[in-house]
Amino acid sequence: MKNLTLTAFVLILTLLAGCSKKPQVKVIAHRGGSHLAPENTAPAFANAMKLGVDMIEIDVEQTIDGKVVVIHDARVDRTTNGTGAVDSLTFDYVRSLDAGSHFSDKYKGTQISTLDEVIQQLNGKTGLLIEIKQGSERYPGIEQKVVDEIQKHNAYKWVVVQSFNKKAIDRVKKADNKIETVYLLGQSTFPAYYNKLIKGEVKPDFQGLAVSRKAWSKNSLDSVKMLGLDTYAWTVDDTTAMKQLINWNISGIITDDPDKLIDILEKMGKR
């Protein structure tokens, strides 16, 4: 009887632990889910939160007068009714642009947000993955400004910073070692870096690798996880690729279609 009671107790604890487990694979809405709403805008972020994503990925650039704004391209031409490089434009001009009509008339008048506004909008209700575009080499001091915003809002637990520019995430770490960082790599740059990583020729001073989905293999993903690093894939909109990465137990998938990924995870019993 005593053994039976102990067994039941262990079973209850196991069930409770299972209920409190975080999702095995994080759903990360690329630019807020750019197939669902105008990318990198407040409506996209609101929609992603409504869907119940785990994180929202954004991109930051810097205006000529030093304001950190949320936009993917170095120029405003593709996603707004304006023209010019972000770092040659004033914040007032960038703010005056329509960043929604290119997607749908429904979003006419949508403005470009500042990083500060996005952090306030999310407010820890979902995680935030900030990609620093290019870094101080083009935008002087941008890393420190990103750090300042994270510190200002005490957002350490739910904000992660990533960049293709290793120097940019190094600067973030130097400014505040408590901030989690991720190194971005492409299909062509991952193999060489991976080989150095596995051989111990480079030491990871970041918490994760975000790699083009086409570059990951099951072996490379497992090896990186063995080093204690989180593993992310970008940008995954193909459902077959989503299922494969889920089966490989990747840490997170960055996608323009977070609704599709959530549906797949639910059908697979992974969410």
C-alpha positions as CSV (number, residue, x, y, z in Angstrom):
1,M,0.0,0.0,0.0
2,K,2.8,2.3,0.9
3,N,4.6,1.6,-2.4
4,L,1.3,2.2,-4.3
5,T,0.8,5.6,-2.6
6,L,4.4,6.6,-3.5
7,T,3.9,5.5,-7.1
8,A,0.7,7.5,-7.4
9,F,2.4,10.6,-5.9
10,V,5.2,10.3,-8.4
11,L,2.7,10.0,-11.2
12,I,0.9,13.1,-10.1
13,L,4.1,15.1,-10.0
14,T,5.0,13.9,-13.5
15,L,1.6,14.9,-14.8
16,L,1.8,18.3,-13.2
17,A,5.3,18.8,-14.6
18,G,4.0,17.9,-18.0
19,C,1.2,20.5,-17.7
20,S,3.6,23.2,-16.8
21,K,6.1,22.5,-19.5
22,K,6.8,25.2,-22.0
23,P,6.2,24.5,-25.7
24,Q,8.8,22.2,-27.1
25,V,9.2,24.4,-30.2
26,K,8.8,28.2,-29.9
27,V,6.6,29.8,-32.5
28,I,8.3,33.0,-33.6
29,A,6.4,35.4,-35.8
30,H,8.8,36.8,-38.4
31,R,8.3,40.6,-38.5
32,G,5.1,39.9,-36.6
33,G,3.8,37.4,-39.2
34,S,4.3,39.3,-42.5
35,H,1.9,37.1,-44.5
36,L,-0.9,38.1,-42.1
37,A,-0.4,41.9,-41.6
38,P,2.0,44.6,-42.7
39,E,5.4,43.6,-41.5
40,N,7.1,45.1,-38.5
41,T,4.0,47.2,-37.6
42,A,1.8,47.5,-34.5
43,P,-1.1,45.7,-36.2
44,A,1.1,42.7,-37.0
45,F,2.3,42.5,-33.5
46,A,-1.2,42.7,-32.1
47,N,-2.3,39.9,-34.5
48,A,0.6,37.7,-33.5
49,M,-0.2,38.1,-29.8
50,K,-3.8,37.3,-30.5
51,L,-2.7,34.1,-32.2
52,G,-0.7,33.2,-29.1
53,V,2.9,33.1,-30.5
54,D,5.8,32.6,-28.2
55,M,8.0,35.3,-29.7
56,I,7.8,38.2,-32.2
57,E,10.8,38.9,-34.4
58,I,11.5,42.5,-35.4
59,D,14.2,44.4,-37.2
60,V,15.7,47.8,-36.1
61,E,17.4,50.5,-38.1
62,Q,18.3,54.1,-37.1
63,T,17.3,57.5,-38.4
64,I,19.8,60.2,-39.2
65,D,18.8,61.9,-35.9
66,G,19.5,58.7,-33.9
67,K,16.1,57.2,-33.4
68,V,15.8,53.4,-33.3
69,V,12.9,52.5,-35.6
70,V,11.3,49.1,-36.5
71,I,11.7,48.4,-40.2
72,H,13.5,45.6,-42.1
73,D,15.0,47.3,-45.1
74,A,17.8,49.9,-45.0
75,R,15.4,52.0,-47.2
76,V,11.8,52.9,-46.7
77,D,10.8,52.4,-50.3
78,R,9.4,48.9,-50.3
79,T,7.1,49.0,-47.3
80,T,6.0,52.7,-47.2
81,N,4.9,55.5,-49.5
82,G,8.2,57.3,-48.9
83,T,11.7,57.0,-50.4
84,G,15.2,57.1,-49.1
85,A,17.7,55.3,-46.8
86,V,16.6,55.2,-43.2
87,D,19.9,56.6,-41.9
88,S,19.5,59.7,-44.3
89,L,16.0,60.5,-43.0
90,T,14.7,62.3,-39.9
91,F,12.5,60.5,-37.5
92,D,9.7,63.0,-38.2
93,Y,9.8,62.1,-41.9
94,V,9.9,58.4,-41.2
95,R,7.0,58.8,-38.8
96,S,4.9,60.6,-41.4
97,L,5.0,57.6,-43.8
98,D,2.2,55.1,-44.5
99,A,3.6,51.7,-43.7
100,G,0.3,49.8,-44.1
101,S,-1.2,50.5,-47.5
102,H,1.3,48.4,-49.4
103,F,-0.2,45.3,-47.7
104,S,-3.9,46.3,-47.7
105,D,-6.1,49.5,-47.7
106,K,-7.3,48.2,-44.4
107,Y,-4.0,49.2,-42.8
108,K,-3.8,52.7,-44.5
109,G,-2.1,55.2,-42.2
110,T,-0.2,52.6,-40.1
111,Q,3.0,54.3,-38.8
112,I,6.5,52.9,-38.3
113,S,7.0,52.2,-34.6
114,T,10.0,53.0,-32.5
115,L,11.7,50.1,-30.5
116,D,10.5,51.7,-27.3
117,E,6.9,51.6,-28.5
118,V,7.1,47.9,-29.5
119,I,8.6,46.9,-26.1
120,Q,5.7,48.8,-24.5
121,Q,3.1,47.2,-26.8
122,L,4.3,43.6,-26.0
123,N,5.1,44.3,-22.3
124,G,6.2,40.8,-21.7
125,K,2.9,39.2,-23.0
126,T,5.1,37.5,-25.6
127,G,8.8,37.3,-26.2
128,L,10.6,39.7,-28.4
129,L,13.5,38.8,-30.8
130,I,15.3,42.0,-31.9
131,E,17.5,41.8,-35.0
132,I,20.0,44.6,-35.2
133,K,20.6,45.3,-38.9
134,Q,24.3,46.0,-39.7
135,G,25.2,47.5,-36.3
136,S,27.3,50.5,-35.4
137,E,29.3,50.1,-38.6
138,R,26.4,51.8,-40.3
139,Y,24.3,53.1,-37.4
140,P,26.6,54.5,-34.7
141,G,25.7,53.5,-31.2
142,I,22.6,51.4,-32.1
143,E,23.6,48.5,-29.9
144,Q,23.8,50.7,-26.8
145,K,20.4,52.2,-27.6
146,V,18.9,48.8,-27.9
147,V,20.5,47.9,-24.5
148,D,19.2,51.1,-23.0
149,E,15.6,50.2,-24.0
150,I,15.9,46.7,-22.6
151,Q,17.2,48.1,-19.3
152,K,14.6,50.9,-19.2
153,H,11.8,48.4,-19.4
154,N,13.5,45.7,-17.3
155,A,12.8,43.3,-20.2
156,Y,15.7,40.8,-19.6
157,K,13.4,37.8,-19.2
158,W,11.5,38.2,-22.5
159,V,13.8,40.0,-24.9
160,V,16.6,38.4,-27.0
161,V,18.9,40.3,-29.4
162,Q,20.3,38.8,-32.6
163,S,22.4,39.9,-35.6
164,F,24.3,38.6,-38.6
165,N,27.0,41.0,-37.4
166,K,28.9,39.2,-34.7
167,K,30.4,42.5,-33.5
168,A,26.9,43.8,-32.9
169,I,26.0,41.1,-30.5
170,D,29.4,41.3,-28.9
171,R,28.8,45.0,-28.2
172,V,25.4,44.2,-26.7
173,K,27.0,41.6,-24.4
174,K,29.8,44.0,-23.4
175,A,27.2,46.7,-22.6
176,D,25.1,44.3,-20.5
177,N,26.0,40.6,-20.1
178,K,22.6,39.8,-18.8
179,I,21.0,40.2,-22.2
180,E,20.5,37.0,-24.1
181,T,21.9,37.1,-27.6
182,V,21.7,34.9,-30.7
183,Y,24.1,34.7,-33.7
184,L,22.4,34.7,-37.1
185,L,24.0,32.6,-39.9
186,G,23.0,32.0,-43.5
187,Q,23.1,28.9,-45.7
188,S,26.6,29.8,-47.0
189,T,28.1,31.0,-43.7
190,F,26.9,28.3,-41.4
191,P,29.1,25.3,-42.5
192,A,32.4,27.0,-41.9
193,Y,31.4,28.5,-38.6
194,Y,29.8,25.2,-37.5
195,N,33.0,23.3,-38.2
196,K,35.0,25.7,-36.1
197,L,32.4,25.5,-33.3
198,I,32.5,21.7,-33.2
199,K,36.3,21.6,-33.2
200,G,36.4,24.1,-30.4
201,E,38.2,26.7,-32.5
202,V,35.6,29.3,-31.6
203,K,33.9,29.6,-28.2
204,P,30.2,30.6,-28.2
205,D,29.6,33.7,-26.1
206,F,26.0,33.8,-27.1
207,Q,23.0,31.7,-26.1
208,G,21.8,30.5,-29.5
209,L,22.3,30.1,-33.2
210,A,19.6,31.2,-35.7
211,V,20.4,29.5,-39.0
212,S,18.8,29.4,-42.5
213,R,16.5,26.4,-42.4
214,K,18.2,25.0,-45.5
215,A,21.5,24.8,-43.7
216,W,20.3,22.7,-40.7
217,S,20.7,19.0,-40.7
218,K,19.7,16.7,-37.8
219,N,23.3,16.0,-36.9
220,S,24.4,19.7,-36.9
221,L,21.3,20.6,-34.9
222,D,22.0,17.9,-32.3
223,S,25.6,18.9,-32.1
224,V,24.8,22.6,-31.5
225,K,22.3,21.6,-28.8
226,M,24.9,19.4,-27.1
227,L,27.0,22.6,-26.7
228,G,24.1,24.0,-24.6
229,L,22.9,26.5,-27.3
230,D,19.4,27.1,-28.4
231,T,18.7,26.4,-32.1
232,Y,16.4,28.4,-34.3
233,A,15.6,28.2,-38.0
234,W,14.6,31.1,-40.4
235,T,12.5,31.8,-42.3
236,V,10.3,28.7,-42.5
237,D,7.0,29.0,-44.4
238,D,6.9,25.5,-45.9
239,T,4.8,23.1,-43.8
240,T,6.9,20.1,-44.7
241,A,10.0,21.9,-43.4
242,M,8.1,22.9,-40.3
243,K,7.2,19.3,-39.5
244,Q,10.8,18.1,-40.1
245,L,12.3,20.8,-37.8
246,I,9.7,20.0,-35.1
247,N,10.6,16.3,-35.3
248,W,14.3,17.3,-34.9
249,N,13.3,19.1,-31.7
250,I,14.6,22.5,-32.8
251,S,14.2,25.2,-30.1
252,G,12.2,27.7,-32.3
253,I,11.0,28.3,-35.8
254,I,10.8,31.8,-37.3
255,T,8.0,32.0,-39.8
256,D,5.8,34.5,-41.7
257,D,2.9,32.1,-41.1
258,P,2.7,31.6,-37.3
259,D,-0.9,30.5,-37.6
260,K,0.1,27.5,-39.8
261,L,2.9,26.5,-37.4
262,I,0.6,26.7,-34.4
263,D,-1.9,24.5,-36.2
264,I,0.8,21.9,-37.1
265,L,2.2,21.8,-33.5
266,E,-1.3,21.3,-32.1
267,K,-2.1,18.5,-34.6
268,M,1.2,16.8,-33.7
269,G,0.4,17.1,-29.9
270,K,3.4,19.4,-29.4
271,R,1.5,22.4,-28.1
